[in-house]
């Protein structure tokens, strides 16, 4: 429908802004905090990360089943606080370094604590959609950058394929992702992006998503989990970082950057296809199409730029 085009374009813009932000942040994270995993080229890292996601999801679903939504709220807000600490530390650290401060690390940590604490408090007390979105975009950009430098090409591909399969199962088979999304929206938790369809919309008055789906009622906003931005973005950043040592340029632009941008473009193609299904009104698994688009964009661009069949995969 024509009235859905503006929110769809806004959602696509969020994906682009977050992933471009991750590309800009990635080199700085690589030179300061470093990757999460000691050996980014080890595919076992992908299995470890998937295991952590499954464990955290299981914990949240158990809390929902026990009807302890307040506990879920504080667990997620706590996780967001610590994530924001890591994300906001970097810009302040670089700022204080620029001023040649001998205590750059200390001051950056203090600033990150103050801002993360203030935002967490605001999200707990007044989680309106624009605050949730602003925090979500910042966190998505930071987390995507950190994970992108932590997974080389092979582990990144394994991760995207594994999570696409898991997302499809959790939405279409077990349907527990729908339960999780409903609980998250009901508690106004900041692990999703909310795009209103009208100026009168308020996230504070958001009804149960499950009830709206069951009744066929038109939803007042569009929702996308942060994972739908972060996971395909990992391959975008991984391409930029992992291929940076290749001395290849096209029209003066580094081959690694071209492949990274093509991966982002592929994600947007997957997003466009996803929106065609979303407009039918039923819950859709985002990662199968988003990750497939990212992977195909990466493969096509890598072959065009570098012309070899290794796809940038390095073993050992």
Backbone as CSV, one residue per row, in Angstrom:
resi,resn,N_x,N_y,N_z,CA_x,CA_y,CA_z,C_x,C_y,C_z
1,UNK,0.838,-1.192,0.000,0.000,0.000,0.000,0.880,1.252,0.000
2,UNK,0.376,2.307,-0.683,1.187,3.507,-0.846,1.543,4.159,0.487
3,UNK,0.637,4.126,1.458,0.914,4.782,2.745,1.999,4.062,3.547
4,UNK,2.300,2.819,3.159,3.355,2.076,3.854,4.743,2.377,3.296
5,UNK,4.810,3.062,2.150,6.107,3.330,1.534,6.998,4.210,2.412
6,UNK,6.499,5.331,2.989,7.371,6.161,3.838,7.979,5.407,5.017
7,UNK,7.195,4.624,5.795,7.833,3.888,6.888,8.819,2.817,6.407
8,UNK,8.544,2.214,5.242,9.476,1.226,4.692,10.796,1.900,4.326
9,UNK,10.712,3.067,3.680,11.921,3.802,3.327,12.676,4.262,4.573
10,UNK,11.906,4.643,5.601,12.544,5.051,6.860,13.273,3.876,7.495
11,UNK,12.666,2.695,7.453,13.300,1.505,8.017,14.567,1.161,7.238
12,UNK,14.488,1.256,5.913,15.671,0.991,5.089,16.779,1.993,5.408
13,UNK,16.401,3.241,5.652,17.378,4.271,5.997,18.075,3.955,7.310
14,UNK,17.337,3.392,8.260,17.932,3.003,9.542,19.003,1.938,9.320
15,UNK,18.694,0.961,8.462,19.665,-0.098,8.153,20.934,0.509,7.561
16,UNK,20.755,1.415,6.610,21.902,2.035,5.942,22.733,2.856,6.926
17,UNK,22.065,3.693,7.726,22.774,4.556,8.671,23.559,3.726,9.685
18,UNK,22.916,2.690,10.232,23.583,1.857,11.239,24.787,1.125,10.656
19,UNK,24.635,0.580,9.452,25.736,-0.193,8.879,26.863,0.699,8.357
20,UNK,26.527,1.864,7.827,27.581,2.807,7.438,28.307,3.327,8.681
21,UNK,27.543,3.549,9.742,28.161,3.950,11.002,29.121,2.886,11.506
22,UNK,28.722,1.629,11.354,29.595,0.520,11.768,30.876,0.501,10.945
23,UNK,30.756,0.767,9.641,31.947,0.804,8.787,32.916,1.901,9.232
24,UNK,32.376,3.032,9.643,33.220,4.136,10.092,33.872,3.834,11.440
25,UNK,33.137,3.141,12.310,33.643,2.855,13.654,34.622,1.689,13.690
26,UNK,34.488,0.766,12.750,35.254,-0.486,12.806,36.773,-0.284,12.920
27,UNK,37.402,0.553,12.094,38.864,0.716,12.235,39.271,1.238,13.604
28,UNK,38.461,2.148,14.155,38.785,2.698,15.474,38.677,1.621,16.552
29,UNK,37.638,0.792,16.479,37.506,-0.311,17.434,38.661,-1.293,17.280
30,UNK,39.055,-1.543,16.046,40.136,-2.497,15.801,41.440,-2.012,16.434
31,UNK,41.647,-0.711,16.428,42.894,-0.155,16.950,42.855,0.139,18.450
32,UNK,41.675,0.025,19.058,41.569,0.328,20.493,41.155,-0.913,21.292
33,UNK,39.895,-1.273,21.213,39.405,-2.409,21.999,39.847,-3.744,21.418
34,UNK,39.978,-3.803,20.065,40.346,-5.062,19.415,39.144,-5.986,19.274
35,UNK,39.309,-7.124,18.592,38.197,-8.060,18.378,37.795,-8.783,19.659
36,UNK,36.577,-9.285,19.659,36.071,-10.050,20.806,36.820,-11.364,20.932
37,UNK,37.061,-12.024,19.792,37.729,-13.314,19.775,39.205,-13.139,19.433
38,UNK,40.036,-13.917,20.085,41.473,-13.812,19.871,41.865,-14.165,18.448
39,UNK,41.142,-15.136,17.857,41.423,-15.555,16.481,40.161,-15.385,15.630
40,UNK,39.994,-14.229,14.995,38.778,-13.954,14.217,38.518,-14.925,13.076
41,UNK,39.546,-15.661,12.634,39.394,-16.555,11.488,38.896,-17.945,11.876
42,UNK,38.677,-18.193,13.152,38.259,-19.514,13.629,36.739,-19.663,13.516
43,UNK,36.236,-20.599,12.702,34.784,-20.782,12.543,34.078,-21.188,13.841
44,UNK,34.830,-21.745,14.798,34.222,-22.131,16.081,33.637,-20.903,16.779
45,UNK,34.199,-19.733,16.499,33.673,-18.507,17.092,32.196,-18.319,16.766
46,UNK,31.827,-18.691,15.548,30.424,-18.560,15.117,29.520,-19.454,15.953
47,UNK,29.970,-20.672,16.216,29.167,-21.604,17.014,29.036,-21.111,18.449
48,UNK,30.117,-20.531,18.979,30.071,-19.975,20.329,29.040,-18.847,20.400
49,UNK,29.058,-17.974,19.389,28.133,-16.834,19.386,26.686,-17.300,19.247
50,UNK,26.453,-18.270,18.372,25.094,-18.814,18.220,24.635,-19.440,19.537
51,UNK,25.538,-20.147,20.203,25.204,-20.744,21.489,24.822,-19.699,22.525
52,UNK,25.547,-18.585,22.538,25.215,-17.503,23.479,23.845,-16.907,23.170
53,UNK,23.540,-16.755,21.891,22.221,-16.228,21.503,21.114,-17.179,21.955
54,UNK,21.308,-18.471,21.715,20.298,-19.462,22.115,20.112,-19.463,23.627
55,UNK,21.209,-19.358,24.365,21.125,-19.373,25.827,20.379,-18.141,26.333
56,UNK,20.699,-16.969,25.778,20.041,-15.738,26.219,18.562,-15.752,25.847
57,UNK,18.259,-16.230,24.630,16.857,-16.322,24.200,16.087,-17.281,25.098
58,UNK,16.702,-18.416,25.423,16.052,-19.381,26.316,15.779,-18.788,27.679
59,UNK,16.714,-18.018,28.208,16.525,-17.374,29.503,15.346,-16.405,29.463
60,UNK,15.275,-15.593,28.424,14.178,-14.621,28.310,12.839,-15.322,28.151
61,UNK,12.792,-16.388,27.347,11.540,-17.131,27.174,11.098,-17.789,28.473
62,UNK,12.047,-18.277,29.265,11.712,-18.855,30.567,11.110,-17.796,31.490
63,UNK,11.689,-16.621,31.481,11.167,-15.523,32.304,9.754,-15.159,31.860
64,UNK,9.523,-15.132,30.531,8.178,-14.828,30.012,7.187,-15.903,30.450
65,UNK,7.594,-17.163,30.335,6.711,-18.265,30.717,6.345,-18.205,32.200
66,UNK,7.291,-17.759,33.016,7.042,-17.625,34.455,6.291,-16.333,34.798
67,UNK,5.957,-15.576,33.745,5.228,-14.307,33.903,5.976,-13.339,34.811
68,UNK,7.265,-13.240,34.564,8.100,-12.315,35.331,8.681,-11.268,34.366
69,UNK,7.757,-10.548,33.682,8.188,-9.593,32.675,9.077,-8.485,33.253
70,UNK,8.865,-8.147,34.525,9.713,-7.119,35.132,11.167,-7.564,35.177
71,UNK,11.367,-8.875,35.468,12.729,-9.403,35.488,13.327,-9.322,34.084
72,UNK,12.528,-9.704,33.083,12.990,-9.621,31.698,13.380,-8.189,31.346
73,UNK,12.570,-7.240,31.785,12.834,-5.838,31.491,14.191,-5.413,32.029
74,UNK,14.456,-5.775,33.274,15.708,-5.326,33.886,16.911,-6.099,33.363
75,UNK,16.708,-7.360,32.979,17.803,-8.125,32.371,18.222,-7.480,31.049
76,UNK,17.226,-7.136,30.221,17.523,-6.546,28.922,18.067,-5.130,29.075
77,UNK,17.494,-4.355,29.978,18.015,-3.005,30.208,19.447,-3.062,30.734
78,UNK,19.727,-4.048,31.591,21.092,-4.222,32.092,22.051,-4.572,30.974
79,UNK,21.610,-5.466,30.080,22.452,-5.849,28.940,22.693,-4.650,28.024
80,UNK,21.649,-3.827,27.832,21.804,-2.631,27.008,22.764,-1.635,27.649
81,UNK,22.704,-1.514,28.975,23.600,-0.594,29.677,25.064,-0.973,29.431
82,UNK,25.382,-2.249,29.609,26.763,-2.680,29.435,27.192,-2.609,27.962
83,UNK,26.238,-2.830,27.052,26.556,-2.696,25.631,26.855,-1.240,25.295
84,UNK,26.038,-0.321,25.842,26.263,1.101,25.596,27.583,1.569,26.185
85,UNK,27.982,0.992,27.308,29.282,1.345,27.890,30.401,1.142,26.880
86,UNK,30.357,-0.008,26.212,31.393,-0.341,25.237,31.297,0.549,24.011
87,UNK,30.059,0.806,23.570,29.851,1.592,22.351,30.249,3.049,22.559
88,UNK,29.854,3.637,23.691,30.114,5.058,23.918,31.518,5.340,24.440
89,UNK,32.212,4.308,24.898,33.579,4.509,25.365,34.478,5.022,24.234
90,UNK,34.330,4.428,23.047,35.252,4.709,21.949,35.288,6.186,21.538
91,UNK,34.138,6.816,21.219,34.237,8.209,20.761,34.849,9.139,21.800
92,UNK,34.553,8.911,23.081,35.131,9.765,24.114,36.623,9.480,24.288
93,UNK,36.995,8.234,24.150,38.409,7.878,24.252,39.210,8.569,23.147
94,UNK,38.681,8.528,21.922,39.366,9.180,20.804,39.385,10.693,20.985
95,UNK,38.308,11.248,21.532,38.248,12.694,21.775,39.314,13.132,22.773
96,UNK,39.420,12.406,23.892,40.403,12.773,24.912,41.837,12.531,24.420
97,UNK,42.008,11.523,23.565,43.325,11.321,22.965,43.695,12.494,22.068
98,UNK,42.704,12.996,21.350,42.928,14.130,20.451,43.381,15.354,21.237
99,UNK,42.873,15.485,22.471,43.286,16.588,23.348,44.551,16.239,24.149
100,UNK,45.160,15.110,23.818,46.394,14.668,24.481,46.230,14.507,25.995
101,UNK,45.061,14.050,26.404,44.828,13.846,27.834,45.554,12.593,28.317
102,UNK,46.326,12.705,29.404,47.037,11.521,29.925,46.093,10.527,30.592
103,UNK,44.864,10.972,30.868,43.879,10.104,31.526,42.704,9.821,30.595
104,UNK,43.002,9.682,29.310,41.946,9.478,28.315,41.088,8.273,28.639
105,UNK,41.711,7.187,29.054,40.973,5.959,29.348,40.004,6.163,30.509
106,UNK,40.468,6.801,31.575,39.628,7.043,32.755,38.471,7.965,32.419
107,UNK,38.762,9.085,31.775,37.712,10.052,31.447,36.678,9.452,30.486
108,UNK,37.147,8.662,29.518,36.227,8.041,28.560,35.301,7.058,29.262
109,UNK,35.852,6.300,30.204,35.012,5.367,30.965,33.971,6.102,31.796
110,UNK,34.361,7.189,32.425,33.419,7.968,33.239,32.301,8.550,32.378
111,UNK,32.674,9.121,31.223,31.663,9.678,30.321,30.712,8.591,29.830
112,UNK,31.256,7.429,29.490,30.432,6.323,28.996,29.460,5.855,30.078
113,UNK,29.921,5.799,31.326,29.065,5.375,32.433,27.918,6.360,32.632
114,UNK,28.243,7.654,32.609,27.217,8.692,32.830,26.164,8.650,31.725
115,UNK,26.607,8.625,30.467,25.660,8.656,29.351,24.855,7.361,29.280
116,UNK,25.522,6.230,29.448,24.811,4.942,29.401,23.809,4.835,30.532
117,UNK,24.188,5.308,31.714,23.271,5.284,32.851,22.065,6.174,32.621
118,UNK,22.305,7.372,32.087,21.206,8.309,31.833,20.243,7.754,30.783
119,UNK,20.791,7.181,29.719,19.939,6.629,28.666,19.165,5.406,29.157
120,UNK,19.808,4.571,29.952,19.118,3.394,30.499,17.966,3.821,31.397
121,UNK,18.200,4.829,32.225,17.130,5.357,33.099,15.985,5.915,32.261
122,UNK,16.334,6.680,31.214,15.301,7.257,30.354,14.495,6.173,29.651
123,UNK,15.173,5.113,29.204,14.476,4.007,28.538,13.553,3.268,29.496
124,UNK,13.928,3.214,30.765,13.091,2.545,31.764,11.866,3.378,32.105
125,UNK,12.029,4.710,32.122,10.952,5.594,32.567,10.077,6.128,31.437
126,UNK,10.681,6.402,30.281,9.909,7.000,29.189,10.388,6.440,27.847
127,UNK,10.065,5.185,27.580,10.564,4.533,26.353,9.731,4.865,25.116
128,UNK,9.686,6.141,24.750,8.972,6.515,23.534,9.786,6.071,22.320
129,UNK,9.120,5.933,21.177,9.735,5.295,20.017,10.994,6.012,19.533
130,UNK,11.022,7.352,19.592,12.186,8.063,19.068,13.411,7.859,19.957
131,UNK,13.212,7.703,21.264,14.336,7.410,22.153,14.824,5.984,21.932
132,UNK,13.885,5.058,21.820,14.223,3.659,21.546,14.994,3.539,20.233
133,UNK,14.563,4.270,19.215,15.228,4.205,17.913,16.627,4.814,17.958
134,UNK,16.758,5.961,18.620,18.061,6.626,18.688,19.089,5.730,19.374
135,UNK,18.697,5.141,20.504,19.598,4.237,21.217,19.855,2.995,20.377
136,UNK,18.814,2.478,19.754,18.946,1.269,18.942,19.912,1.446,17.788
137,UNK,19.848,2.573,17.100,20.745,2.819,15.966,22.193,2.918,16.442
138,UNK,22.403,3.653,17.550,23.765,3.804,18.087,24.338,2.453,18.522
139,UNK,23.515,1.683,19.235,23.970,0.374,19.705,24.204,-0.572,18.531
140,UNK,23.306,-0.558,17.555,23.462,-1.438,16.388,24.754,-1.122,15.645
141,UNK,25.047,0.162,15.467,26.272,0.544,14.767,27.505,0.071,15.535
142,UNK,27.506,0.295,16.850,28.656,-0.102,17.655,28.848,-1.603,17.724
143,UNK,27.764,-2.330,17.964,27.855,-3.788,18.075,28.237,-4.409,16.733
144,UNK,27.670,-3.882,15.647,28.019,-4.397,14.317,29.508,-4.206,14.040
145,UNK,30.038,-3.050,14.426,31.469,-2.794,14.223,32.321,-3.766,15.034
146,UNK,31.960,-3.958,16.289,32.741,-4.836,17.170,32.708,-6.280,16.668
147,UNK,31.517,-6.753,16.312,31.406,-8.133,15.836,32.013,-8.291,14.442
148,UNK,31.910,-7.241,13.627,32.469,-7.307,12.276,33.975,-7.478,12.281
149,UNK,34.660,-6.855,13.249,36.114,-7.030,13.324,36.481,-8.329,14.038
150,UNK,35.483,-8.985,14.631,35.732,-10.210,15.396,35.502,-11.475,14.589
151,UNK,34.849,-11.346,13.431,34.587,-12.496,12.565,35.220,-12.247,11.195
152,UNK,36.183,-13.074,10.817,36.714,-13.020,9.462,35.646,-13.574,8.504
153,UNK,35.959,-13.630,7.220,34.943,-13.942,6.210,34.264,-15.295,6.450
154,UNK,35.039,-16.364,6.626,34.436,-17.689,6.804,33.542,-17.749,8.047
155,UNK,34.018,-17.345,9.226,33.135,-17.359,10.404,31.906,-16.477,10.217
156,UNK,32.070,-15.341,9.516,30.920,-14.459,9.283,29.876,-15.150,8.414
157,UNK,30.328,-15.839,7.360,29.392,-16.554,6.491,28.685,-17.671,7.255
158,UNK,29.437,-18.412,8.059,28.844,-19.487,8.870,27.797,-18.912,9.814
159,UNK,28.127,-17.780,10.431,27.208,-17.157,11.381,25.922,-16.722,10.691
160,UNK,26.041,-16.069,9.541,24.851,-15.586,8.837,23.953,-16.737,8.398
161,UNK,24.547,-17.820,7.916,23.747,-18.960,7.471,23.066,-19.634,8.658
162,UNK,23.811,-19.832,9.741,23.248,-20.498,10.923,22.104,-19.696,11.528
163,UNK,22.278,-18.388,11.632,21.235,-17.559,12.253,20.039,-17.370,11.323
164,UNK,20.250,-17.426,10.013,19.110,-17.368,9.089,18.234,-18.602,9.256
165,UNK,18.870,-19.763,9.391,18.120,-21.013,9.613,17.388,-20.960,10.946
166,UNK,18.093,-20.512,11.986,17.474,-20.418,13.310,16.286,-19.452,13.307
167,UNK,16.437,-18.315,12.634,15.364,-17.326,12.594,14.129,-17.891,11.901
168,UNK,14.335,-18.614,10.805,13.197,-19.215,10.090,12.481,-20.228,10.972
169,UNK,13.236,-21.065,11.670,12.630,-22.068,12.555,11.865,-21.394,13.693
170,UNK,12.455,-20.336,14.267,11.855,-19.697,15.439,10.599,-18.894,15.097
171,UNK,10.474,-18.484,13.844,9.292,-17.716,13.440,8.209,-18.616,12.853
172,UNK,8.593,-19.556,11.972,7.599,-20.340,11.242,7.285,-21.688,11.891
173,UNK,8.239,-22.254,12.622,8.034,-23.582,13.203,7.656,-23.492,14.677
174,UNK,8.594,-23.101,15.512,8.315,-23.039,16.958,7.522,-21.792,17.331
175,UNK,7.661,-20.733,16.527,6.961,-19.452,16.732,7.349,-18.747,18.029
176,UNK,8.448,-19.180,18.658,8.809,-18.516,19.912,9.345,-17.105,19.697
177,UNK,9.809,-16.799,18.482,10.280,-15.447,18.216,9.118,-14.454,18.205
178,UNK,7.940,-14.913,17.803,6.756,-14.055,17.842,6.395,-13.742,19.290
179,UNK,6.477,-14.755,20.144,6.222,-14.553,21.575,7.220,-13.565,22.165
180,UNK,8.475,-13.718,21.778,9.521,-12.833,22.289,9.298,-11.402,21.808
181,UNK,8.967,-11.223,20.535,8.734,-9.886,19.988,7.549,-9.218,20.663
182,UNK,6.495,-10.001,20.918,5.303,-9.466,21.587,5.651,-8.991,22.991
183,UNK,6.433,-9.782,23.715,6.818,-9.416,25.083,7.713,-8.184,25.087
184,UNK,8.648,-8.115,24.146,9.568,-6.978,24.064,8.804,-5.691,23.756
185,UNK,7.871,-5.763,22.782,7.073,-4.586,22.443,6.165,-4.194,23.603
186,UNK,5.606,-5.200,24.291,4.717,-4.922,25.415,5.415,-4.227,26.559
187,UNK,6.676,-4.544,26.772,7.458,-3.914,27.842,8.227,-2.696,27.346
188,UNK,8.051,-2.346,26.058,8.723,-1.177,25.466,10.239,-1.257,25.635
189,UNK,10.788,-2.400,25.297,12.217,-2.614,25.501,13.015,-2.194,24.263
190,UNK,14.210,-1.652,24.463,14.976,-1.029,23.369,15.837,-1.988,22.571
191,UNK,15.275,-3.117,22.140,16.055,-4.019,21.297,15.385,-4.185,19.937
192,UNK,14.648,-3.153,19.554,14.031,-3.139,18.238,13.945,-1.696,17.740
193,UNK,13.701,-1.573,16.453,13.485,-0.271,15.835,11.989,-0.131,15.574
194,UNK,11.439,1.022,15.929,10.014,1.278,15.783,9.826,2.426,14.790
195,UNK,9.102,2.172,13.716,8.822,3.211,12.721,7.311,3.448,12.676
196,UNK,6.832,4.568,13.218,5.386,4.845,13.218,4.847,5.045,11.802
197,UNK,3.568,4.714,11.638,2.906,4.951,10.357,2.142,6.267,10.350
198,UNK,2.017,6.896,11.523,1.348,8.194,11.614,2.001,9.021,12.707
199,UNK,1.813,10.321,12.654,2.421,11.224,13.635,1.804,11.051,15.017
200,UNK,0.604,10.504,15.076,-0.084,10.357,16.363,0.346,9.128,17.145
201,UNK,1.152,8.305,16.541,1.538,7.056,17.186,2.397,7.297,18.418
202,UNK,2.144,6.490,19.446,2.977,6.495,20.648,3.314,5.056,21.016
203,UNK,4.577,4.779,21.163,5.019,3.440,21.570,4.525,3.114,22.976
204,UNK,4.296,4.138,23.780,3.825,3.940,25.154,2.419,3.344,25.180
205,UNK,1.683,3.505,24.092,0.313,2.967,24.018,0.231,1.755,23.079
206,UNK,1.364,1.179,22.728,1.390,0.046,21.806,0.639,-1.146,22.378
207,UNK,-0.272,-1.706,21.566,-1.044,-2.879,21.972,-0.237,-4.146,21.733
208,UNK,-0.769,-5.258,22.182,-0.112,-6.549,21.985,0.005,-6.854,20.497
209,UNK,1.207,-7.149,20.038,1.397,-7.502,18.635,0.685,-8.799,18.286
210,UNK,0.747,-9.756,19.203,0.097,-11.047,18.959,-1.408,-10.865,18.783
211,UNK,-2.023,-10.004,19.612,-3.462,-9.757,19.521,-3.811,-9.053,18.208
212,UNK,-2.971,-8.109,17.788,-3.226,-7.410,16.533,-3.126,-8.356,15.342
213,UNK,-2.147,-9.250,15.383,-1.986,-10.218,14.295,-3.180,-11.158,14.230
214,UNK,-3.602,-11.634,15.416,-4.725,-12.574,15.469,-6.025,-11.940,14.970
215,UNK,-6.232,-10.666,15.283,-7.480,-9.991,14.913,-7.457,-9.453,13.488
216,UNK,-6.286,-9.406,12.892,-6.170,-8.841,11.550,-6.172,-7.326,11.554
217,UNK,-6.074,-6.743,12.740,-6.066,-5.288,12.869,-4.797,-4.704,12.253
218,UNK,-4.952,-3.590,11.554,-3.782,-2.953,10.950,-2.889,-2.374,12.038
219,UNK,-1.616,-2.680,11.931,-0.670,-2.203,12.943,-0.310,-0.740,12.709
220,UNK,-0.072,-0.035,13.805,0.181,1.402,13.746,1.643,1.741,13.520
221,UNK,2.493,0.732,13.569,3.924,0.956,13.386,4.570,-0.288,12.809
222,UNK,5.753,-0.108,12.252,6.550,-1.228,11.772,7.672,-1.479,12.766
223,UNK,8.046,-2.745,12.929,9.063,-3.113,13.899,10.139,-3.959,13.218
224,UNK,11.369,-3.734,13.636,12.480,-4.560,13.183,13.426,-4.765,14.353
225,UNK,13.767,-6.017,14.628,14.698,-6.309,15.704,16.099,-5.816,15.365
226,UNK,16.855,-5.429,16.377,18.222,-4.970,16.134,19.071,-6.050,15.471
227,UNK,18.748,-7.312,15.745,19.491,-8.404,15.125,19.386,-8.393,13.615
228,UNK,18.255,-7.912,13.081,18.080,-7.857,11.634,18.985,-6.803,10.998
229,UNK,19.467,-5.876,11.790,20.427,-4.883,11.304,21.852,-5.361,11.552
230,UNK,22.077,-5.885,12.754,23.433,-6.238,13.173,23.991,-7.440,12.410
231,UNK,23.203,-8.512,12.284,23.746,-9.768,11.743,24.224,-9.624,10.299
232,UNK,23.412,-9.124,9.355,23.968,-8.962,8.001,25.081,-7.918,7.966
233,UNK,25.012,-6.947,8.894,26.051,-5.920,8.951,27.405,-6.471,9.344
234,UNK,27.425,-7.613,10.034,28.701,-8.235,10.408,29.510,-8.564,9.158
235,UNK,28.846,-9.078,8.121,29.555,-9.412,6.878,30.012,-8.142,6.163
236,UNK,29.221,-7.075,6.263,29.610,-5.799,5.657,30.933,-5.323,6.249
237,UNK,31.009,-5.286,7.584,32.226,-4.821,8.259,33.372,-5.811,8.065
238,UNK,33.058,-7.105,8.133,34.086,-8.119,7.956,34.750,-7.987,6.590
239,UNK,33.958,-7.701,5.561,34.518,-7.524,4.215,35.483,-6.346,4.191
240,UNK,35.089,-5.238,4.816,35.940,-4.044,4.817,37.245,-4.285,5.563
241,UNK,37.189,-5.022,6.654,38.373,-5.243,7.484,39.221,-6.404,6.968
242,UNK,38.581,-7.515,6.660,39.325,-8.722,6.278,40.013,-8.592,4.924
243,UNK,39.462,-7.768,4.037,40.033,-7.621,2.694,40.890,-6.361,2.565
244,UNK,41.135,-5.690,3.692,41.839,-4.403,3.648,43.281,-4.532,3.176
245,UNK,43.858,-5.715,3.335,45.263,-5.888,2.936,45.425,-6.218,1.452
246,UNK,44.295,-6.286,0.733,44.377,-6.539,-0.709,44.627,-5.205,-1.424
247,UNK,45.694,-5.121,-2.204,46.023,-3.879,-2.897,45.281,-3.792,-4.223
248,UNK,43.965,-3.739,-4.121,43.125,-3.658,-5.315,42.208,-2.452,-5.192
249,UNK,42.129,-1.684,-6.268,41.261,-0.507,-6.269,40.531,-0.428,-7.606
250,UNK,39.328,0.099,-7.569,38.534,0.312,-8.775,38.125,1.779,-8.797
251,UNK,38.567,2.500,-9.818,38.319,3.944,-9.908,38.776,4.670,-8.642
252,UNK,39.889,4.209,-8.112,40.460,4.871,-6.949,39.829,4.492,-5.623
253,UNK,38.849,3.596,-5.649,38.176,3.165,-4.424,38.680,1.768,-4.053
254,UNK,39.038,1.571,-2.799,39.561,0.286,-2.359,38.591,-0.846,-2.636
255,UNK,39.136,-1.971,-3.095,38.290,-3.120,-3.397,37.523,-3.598,-2.178
256,UNK,38.154,-3.539,-0.997,37.468,-3.988,0.218,36.244,-3.138,0.508
257,UNK,36.363,-1.831,0.286,35.224,-0.945,0.534,34.111,-1.196,-0.479
258,UNK,34.480,-1.439,-1.735,33.473,-1.729,-2.760,32.708,-3.012,-2.422
259,UNK,33.420,-4.027,-1.979,32.764,-5.288,-1.617,31.853,-5.075,-0.405
260,UNK,32.325,-4.299,0.565,31.512,-4.023,1.750,30.223,-3.290,1.379
261,UNK,30.335,-2.292,0.516,29.153,-1.526,0.101,28.205,-2.385,-0.739
262,UNK,28.761,-3.277,-1.545,27.918,-4.192,-2.323,27.184,-5.165,-1.400
263,UNK,27.844,-5.554,-0.317,27.193,-6.426,0.674,26.027,-5.699,1.317
264,UNK,26.221,-4.425,1.626,25.131,-3.604,2.157,24.002,-3.469,1.139
265,UNK,24.374,-3.267,-0.124,23.357,-3.169,-1.173,22.565,-4.466,-1.293
266,UNK,23.266,-5.599,-1.170,22.571,-6.890,-1.196,21.613,-7.037,-0.035
267,UNK,22.010,-6.528,1.127,21.117,-6.547,2.289,19.842,-5.765,1.997
268,UNK,19.981,-4.632,1.317,18.812,-3.809,0.985,17.900,-4.499,-0.027
269,UNK,18.495,-5.264,-0.949,17.670,-6.045,-1.879,16.864,-7.088,-1.098
270,UNK,17.536,-7.758,-0.152,16.828,-8.709,0.704,15.753,-8.023,1.520
271,UNK,16.040,-6.804,1.979,15.058,-6.023,2.745,13.826,-5.713,1.893
272,UNK,14.044,-5.328,0.646,12.919,-5.014,-0.241,12.023,-6.235,-0.443
273,UNK,12.637,-7.401,-0.633,11.852,-8.630,-0.776,11.114,-8.955,0.515
274,UNK,11.795,-8.741,1.646,11.176,-8.995,2.945,9.934,-8.138,3.134
275,UNK,10.003,-6.875,2.726,8.870,-5.964,2.910,7.651,-6.394,2.096
276,UNK,7.875,-7.043,0.968,6.736,-7.535,0.172,5.943,-8.574,0.963
277,UNK,6.650,-9.400,1.738,5.968,-10.397,2.571,5.369,-9.753,3.820
278,UNK,6.099,-8.790,4.398,5.616,-8.123,5.612,4.293,-7.419,5.345
279,UNK,4.141,-6.839,4.137,2.922,-6.101,3.812,1.679,-6.996,3.756
280,UNK,1.889,-8.303,3.757,0.741,-9.217,3.782,0.169,-9.378,5.183
281,UNK,0.894,-8.859,6.172,0.342,-8.793,7.523,0.792,-9.852,8.493
282,UNK,1.483,-10.887,8.034,1.911,-11.956,8.936,3.360,-11.752,9.372
283,UNK,3.723,-12.288,10.561,5.119,-12.170,11.018,6.050,-12.855,10.030
284,UNK,7.175,-12.225,9.775,8.139,-12.766,8.828,9.517,-12.860,9.478
285,UNK,10.229,-13.912,9.151,11.623,-14.040,9.598,12.475,-13.147,8.705
286,UNK,13.179,-12.206,9.312,13.947,-11.253,8.528,15.273,-11.779,8.036
287,UNK,15.963,-12.552,8.856,17.338,-12.938,8.526,17.496,-13.818,7.287
288,UNK,16.566,-14.736,6.985,16.772,-15.521,5.761,16.951,-14.656,4.511
289,UNK,16.117,-13.653,4.334,16.225,-12.797,3.154,17.339,-11.758,3.299
290,UNK,17.464,-11.164,4.482,18.492,-10.141,4.692,19.889,-10.745,4.567
291,UNK,20.097,-11.892,5.216,21.413,-12.539,5.156,21.712,-13.080,3.765
292,UNK,20.692,-13.627,3.121,20.895,-14.132,1.757,21.297,-12.989,0.834
293,UNK,20.624,-11.850,0.965,20.978,-10.689,0.149,22.399,-10.230,0.408
294,UNK,22.788,-10.196,1.695,24.150,-9.777,2.052,25.180,-10.737,1.476
295,UNK,24.933,-12.039,1.611,25.894,-13.039,1.123,26.016,-12.978,-0.391
296,UNK,24.891,-12.904,-1.097,24.933,-12.832,-2.561,25.614,-11.545,-3.029
297,UNK,25.340,-10.443,-2.340,25.998,-9.184,-2.679,27.499,-9.281,-2.483
298,UNK,27.899,-9.933,-1.388,29.330,-10.110,-1.115,29.987,-10.968,-2.190
299,UNK,29.390,-12.117,-2.478,29.976,-13.053,-3.441,30.101,-12.405,-4.816
300,UNK,29.029,-11.753,-5.272,29.053,-11.134,-6.595,30.120,-10.042,-6.670
301,UNK,30.201,-9.200,-5.638,31.171,-8.106,-5.654,32.600,-8.631,-5.529
302,UNK,32.796,-9.645,-4.690,34.145,-10.194,-4.528,34.650,-10.767,-5.848
303,UNK,33.806,-11.531,-6.521,34.212,-12.120,-7.794,34.499,-11.043,-8.835
304,UNK,33.691,-9.982,-8.835,33.885,-8.906,-9.803,35.158,-8.119,-9.530
305,UNK,35.459,-7.889,-8.247,36.612,-7.057,-7.885,37.908,-7.847,-7.885
306,UNK,37.888,-9.049,-7.296,39.132,-9.799,-7.103,39.314,-10.943,-8.098
307,UNK,38.208,-11.479,-8.610,38.301,-12.469,-9.671,38.870,-13.818,-9.283
308,UNK,38.853,-14.176,-7.996,39.293,-15.525,-7.627,38.191,-16.209,-6.832
309,UNK,38.275,-17.516,-6.747,37.201,-18.310,-6.144,37.383,-18.565,-4.657
310,UNK,38.376,-17.959,-4.041,38.562,-18.167,-2.599,37.537,-17.412,-1.775
311,UNK,36.936,-16.382,-2.380,35.950,-15.522,-1.707,36.526,-14.865,-0.453
312,UNK,37.835,-14.733,-0.418,38.463,-14.070,0.709,38.577,-14.946,1.949
313,UNK,38.248,-16.218,1.789,38.301,-17.154,2.915,39.735,-17.618,3.132
314,UNK,40.171,-17.527,4.368,41.527,-17.935,4.710,41.447,-19.034,5.752
315,UNK,42.087,-20.138,5.459,42.081,-21.282,6.380,43.390,-21.329,7.150
316,UNK,43.247,-21.604,8.452,44.445,-21.706,9.275,44.978,-20.369,9.728
